[in-house]
Every structure is written in structure tokens, then in C-alpha cells.
Amino acid sequence: MTLFNSILIAEAAGPSALSTFLPMFAIMGIFYFLLIRPQQQMRKKQELMRSKLAKNDKVITESGIHGIITGVTDKTVSIKVAEGVSMKFERFAIAQVLSESKTSED
């Protein structure tokens, strides 16, 4: 058998398992680094922000309500939205902290 005949026989047997699954693994890797991983990092950042909520922080809720935090519990925050108007929200409803309260603990 010559080298040429053995190459023809190997190609006739079909592609290897590695060459078959390699494109699929590459696509899965691309999806992970372009979609899944950034989403996980954003979720961790949001959870950290929500865990650090404190009184007098200026915040925006997921529904777009602006206010100042007047009270914080484990699951909820009270937000002053106008003079004499306070609303209670779940922590996960806070979308963004505009400015943090300035507490000096030096």
C-alpha cells in the first residue's frame, strides 16, 4: 500500500470526531464569552449595588421613579419621592444609585 492509498482510505472512513464537534465547541465558547459571561458580571454588579444601599442615597427604580432612600430593611427600601410622600420598594426594584450618602467613618 502506498501513502496515497492509505490517505484515500482514511478520508473514505469519514471525518474524525474532533473535526465534527470542533465547530460546535467553538460556537459554544463564543456564546459564553459574548453573551453569558457579561450577563453574569452585570448581575453580580447589580447585586453588589443593591446590597450596599444606604439611607440618603439618591436612586432610580426599575420603573423610573427618582427618590432618596429614607429607610432600609433586608428586603425593602423606603424612598421619599416628594415632600410627605414615601414609597416602599423591594430591593431588586432599584435600578441605579445616582449618588451615595456621605458618611464619615474615619
N, C-alpha and C positions, 0 to 999 in steps of 0.2 A: 504494500500500500504506500502510496506516495503521500506527501504532505498535502497536496491539493485535494486528493480523495478524502483524507481524514477531515479537512475543513468542510467539504461539502456534506459529509455525513453528520458533522456536529451541527451545521446550520439546518439540515433537514430534520433533526431531532426537535427543533423549536428553541425559542429563546429561554434563557435561564430565568429562574425565579427572581433573582436580583434585578435583572433588567425589566422584568414585568412590573414589579412593585416599586421600583425606584421613583418613577414619576409621581405615583400616588403619595409616597412618603414626602417627596419634595413639596407637593401641593399642601399637604397637611402641615408641614413646617412653616410654609409661607403664611397660611391662615393663622397659625398660632402667633407668629411674631407680628403680623399686621393687624389682626383683629382681637384675638382672645387676650393676649398679654397686656396690651394697652388698656383694655376694658377692666381687667383685674387691677391694674395700677390705679386707674381712676376711681374704682370702687374703694380701694384702701385709703386713698387720699380723702374721699368724701367721709368715710367712717372716722378717720382721724380728726377731720374738721368738726364733725358733729360731736365727737367725744370731748372736745375742748371748748364747747360753748359755755359762755360765762355771762353773768349779769352785766348789763350796759353794752353788750356787743350789738352793733348795727348789722341787721341781717335782711336777706331776701328769702321768702319762702318759695317752694316749687310753683305755687300759683301766682307769684309775682307781687306778693304783699310785702311792703317795706316796713320795718319797725325796729324797735330797740328791745332787747331781752330784759324783762323785769324779774323773772324767776326761772329757775332750772330745777327739774327733778330728774330721776333716772330715765324716764321715758318721754317726758313732755317739757315744753318750754312755754312760758307766758311772754307774749310780745305786746308791747304798747305800740298801737298803730296811730293813735291820735290822743289828744287830751281827754282823759277819762275813759278811754276805750282800750281794753286789753283783751287779747285773744289767746287761747291756748292751742298749741300745735304739738303734734308728735315730733320727736327729734328728726326722724327721717324726712320730714316735710321741709326742713331747712336746706335751701339750695346753695347759699353763699353767705359768707361773712364779709361785710363791707369794711368794717374797721373793728378791731378788738378793743376791749376796755383796757385802760391804762392803770394797772395795779402795780404799785411799787412794793416789792418784797425783797429789797436789798439788805 
